[in-house]
Amino acid sequence: MKKEKSKEKKADVKTAKQESPEFDKSKTYEINEAVELTKSLSKTKFDATVEIHFRLGIDPKKGEQQIRAAVSLPHGTGKTIRVAAFVTPDKEKEVKKAGADLVGGDDLIAKIKKTEKTDFEVAVAEPIIMKKLSQIARILGTRGLMPSPKNETVTPDPAKAVEELKKGKVSFKNDDTANIHVVIGKASFDGEKLIENYKAILAAIMKAKPVKAKGTYLKNISISSSMGPGIKVATS
């Protein structure tokens, strides 16, 4: 019986290998092929996150070439994010209705200053509150949570910003190696939805091209799922 079970397991493994699609690590694929490969190669037991990675021809050491922007994905990311809204008392009701998870002004700032806990992934603030946020700028800044006009998280209409974030608006910025990594959905998404989200991100990155960036701006693109391989995507 044990030998039979062992043979069955080996057969299952062999079948799984046969069913796994082949792809060439050195090959560059059109986005539709790359998306289908990413979905097929995702073997996690959970619904894997799909990310797109851009390598840009910018100098990340120069302030004028830093890229930071935001874009609303047509189909969201498939992930519910926690949003903190730093607002004046008259705006609290609006942002709560819009879906903000943490809401407050002086009280919320004081709490974060005391505990140094940030139980949220994005922060939105009214311009009038920004000066007060200097008290916790070190905490928020080191965790990439400081609101900024560049990604539209500093706004006189925080309720609208919260609503857009809850629906799938994402912000992105380059890292120290001139790369940008953005979530575009889940492996369970229909391929067309992932492609449309990808195109929205690509358009936003092209629009954000610094005037002083020289040479090839979009060096390479790759797509991957959680724990899945990186698949090269055609840049044109």
N, C-alpha and C positions, 0 to 999 in steps of 0.2 A: 504493500500500500504506500509506504514511504517513497519507494522508487517511482511509483506511478505519479504521486503528487509532485515529486521533484521534476519529472519529465513534463508535467502539465505547466509548472512554473516557468521552466525553460522555454516551452512552446509559447507561453504568453509573452515573455520578454522578447522572443524572436519576432512574434507577430507585431508587437508594439514598435519594434525597430523598423519593421517593414512598412508600417503605416505612417511613420514619421517622415514628413517631406524632406527631401534633400535640398540643400542650398549651398551656394558657393560663397564662402566668407569674403573672397576677393572681388566678387561680382557686384555691380551696382544695379539695383532694380528700380523700375518705375514705381511710383507710390502705390498704385493698386496692387501690384504683385507683392510689394514689401509688406503691405498691410495684411494680406492674406497669409503670407508666410509667418508673420508675427503672431497672428491668431492661431495658426496651425501648430506652431512650435511652442506655444504656451501650454505647459504640462502641469501647472500648479493645481492643487486641490481647491484653491480659492480663486475668486475672480480677479485675475491679475491686472495690474495697472499698466497702461500702455504709455510710453514716453517717447518724445521726439527730441533728438539732440542735434544742435547746430554748432559747427565750428566756424567762427567768423574771422575775417581778416581785419581785425581791429587791434589797437594797442591798448590793452586793459589798464595800463599804467597811466594813461592820459585821461584826465577828467572829461575832456570834450569828446572822447570816443566811447564813453560808458553808455551802455544801452539799458534802459529801464522803461518798460511800458506795460500796458494791460490790454486785453482783448476779450470780448465775450464770445465764447465758443457756441456755435449753433446748437450743439447737442449736449453741452455741459461736460463735466469730467466723470460723472458717475459716482462722485464722492461728495458727501455732505461735509462742508467745512464749518468750523466754529468761528464766528465773527465777533469781535469786540468793537463797540461804538463809544468813542469818547465825545460826548456831546453836552450841550447846555440843557438845563432842566426842561425847557420848552420843546426840545426835540426828542426827548426820551420816549414818549408814547409812540411817535412815528417810527423810530428805528426798531422798537420792540415789535411793532406790527409788521415791519418789513422782514423780521426774522433774526435780528441780532441776538446772540446768545449771552453776551455780557454788555451791560449798558451802564454808563455813569460818567461823572465828570471828576470833580475833586475827590469824591469818595473812592472811585475805582482806581484813580491814580495813587491815592494814599495806600490802598490795599496792596497794590502791586509793589509799591516802594517798600512796604513792610515785609511782605512775604516773598517777593521776587518770583512769584508764580505767575505764569502766563498760560492759562488754559484756553488758548485760542490760536488760530493759524493765520488770521488776517486782522489788522486793526484799521478802523475808519475813524476819522476825526474831523471836526469842524475847524476851520482856520483859526477861530478865536481861541480854541483849546490848545493849539500847538505850542504856545509859550509855556503852558503848564506841564506839557509832556516832557519838557527838558529835565524835570525831576526824575523821570524814569527812562531817559534817553539811552543811558548805558545798557539798561536791561533789555529794552526793546531793540536797540540797534544791533547788539551782538547776536540777537536771535532772528534778525531779519524781519522784525515786526513793526518797525517805525513807519507810520503813515507818511506818504509822499505824494505831492501833486503830480509827479511823473507817472505814477501808476493809478492816479485818480482816486486815491484813498484819503486825500485831504480835499474836502468839498463842502460847500455851503448846503448841499442837499445830501446829507448822510444816509437818509432813508433809501434814496434811489441807489446809492452805492452799495448798501447792504443787500438790497433786493437783487441787484445784478450779480453780486458775488455768490449769493445763494443759488442763482440760476446757472452758474457756471462760468462766471468771468474769472480769468486767471491773469496774474501779473508775472512778469519774467524779467530777469536781468542777467547780464553776463557775469561769469565768475572770473577768477584771477588768471585763468588760462584761455580767456576769450571764447568760452563755450556757454551755450544756453541750453538748459534742460527744462522741458515743459510737458506736463501730463496732458494727454489729449483724449483720455477715456479709459475704458475697460476692455479686456479681451472679449467679453460677451457682447460688446457693441457690434452692430451691423457694420460691415466693412465700409459702406458708403458714408456712414456717420463719422467714422474715424477719419476718412479722407477729407470730408468737409471741415472737420475740426482742424486737421493738419493744414489745410489751405488757408484757414483764417489766421492761424499762427504764423505761417510763412508770409502772408501779406503784411502782417503787423511788423514782423522783423525787417522786411524789406523797406517798409515805410520809415522805420526807425534808424535806417543807415546814417551814420554820422557823416557830415559834410567833409570832414578831414580824413576819413578813412581812405587809404590808398590801396591800389591793387585789387585783387579778387576779394570781394566782400563775403560771399557765401562759399566757403572752402569745401565743406562737406556736410552731409546730413545722414543721420542714422536713426533707426526706429527699433525699439525693443519692448518686451513685456517684462514684468517682474521675474527675475531669475532666468529670463530668456536671452538668446544671443542677439548681438547688435547686427542689424541688417542695413547695408548701405542703400541710400535713396538717391536717385538722380537729382541733381541740383537745377536742371533745366528741362 
